[in-house]
Amino acid sequence: MKFHVGRDVFSEAVSFVVKLLPQRNPQPILAGVLIEAGENGLSLSAFDYEASARTTIEASVDEPGTILVHGRLLSEIASRLPNAPIQMELDDDGIALTCGSARFMLASMPVQEYPAIPEVSGDSGLVPAEDFATAIAQVAFAASRDDVTPVLTGVQLEVSGTQLSLVATDRYRVALRDIPWDGGSAAADEGMSALVPARTLTEVGKTFSHGGEISISFSGSGDREIIAFTSGNKTVTSLLIKGNFPPVRRLFPEQTEHHAVVNTADLAEAVRRVSLVLDRSAPLRFTFTPDSVSMDASGTEQARANESVDATLIGEDVTLGLNPQYLLEALGAVRSEFARITFTSSENQNKLSPVLVTPQTSVEKGGEDTFRYLLQPNLLLR
């Protein structure tokens, strides 16, 4: 095998396919990047049985063939090569990479031991790339990081008509975002869903965030259900998480009269300051009155802090405790000048009712209802 390729194109392609590989893989063969050279150029792939990445690029192929080379090492080398075309060829000593006056000899890994990259050919639809990337950023952080309950470490994707919903929860909060879905002739079909690992989906959002559309395909059955995301010459697949995602939609309230509206940036900055004196797991006390919201924190070593910011409250005064980091993540996700904090009610008088955080265009005007964030208050002990 022998080919010539542009340095920048090759470096970007290798960087893309190795992003989803774990830092430490128990099977050394899965640390490799598969490079296939043919009449249509180069195909680069990486796969660890959970997720895969594949891209195709133009190249001048002198001798077609397939090689497997250590991915992260190749990515580091490619990113530091001089500004000159790259030549790679397989010989008896291994894989020779030449760029300008730089020359590397890399070990060739056994191609025949590498697993087959999964192919997806099921139901598919299109979403705007920018909307999808934004939605992932607004939702994925609410997924659990505790592997004890795997279904909570993923983001649930649900198709309904012309809408795709992304939902995540870690039991203490729920984030939900709706974006347009174009299923073509299957636009009226419902019931398609996929529980995708939040880590994989986050990388998809970062990779495919710049313009255009993303094709999302559902495929497989049984223990090998997978989903594929394709944009341009790049494709990422992910094995789905098995299990039933909790029915969190029913937790969102229908009545939203009792609420406060506050400047998003002002509240976020105040929360960051006041929570400095708190223990990591301690809640921050919030008191909402008709014209302000005050925050009060009691920390260790007799440290205390309090601050208030302007707010508009509709309904009775409210005092409650909230996890400051969870609230900050919600305020970062609303992406609007103002945030509306709605105080919900529950039939169970012995249980604290969650608060609902949504975008607000101004004090008087509500924002888009495509993003909702539900946060469970903490019990205040004083």
Buried (B, 14 or more C-beta within 10 A) or exposed (E): BBBBBBBEBBBBBBBBBBBBBEEEBEEEBBBBBBBBBBEEBBBBBBBBEBBBBBBBBEBBBEEEBBBBBBBBBBBBBBEEBEEEBBBBBBEEEBBBBBBEEEEBEBEBBEBEEBEEBBBBEBBBBBBBBBBBBBBBBBBBBBBBEEEEEBBBBBBBBBBBEEEBBBBBBBEBBBBBBBBBBBBEEEEEEEEBBBBBBBBBBBBBBEBBBEEEBBBBBBBBEEEEBBBBBBBBBBBBBBBBBEEEBBEBEEBBBEEBEBBBBBBBEBBBBBBEEBBEBBEEEBBBBBBBBEEBBBBBBBBEEEEEBBBBBEBBBBEEEBEBBBBBBBBBBBBEBBBBBBBBBBBBEEEEEEEBBBBBBBBBEEBEEBBEEBBBBBBBBBEBEE
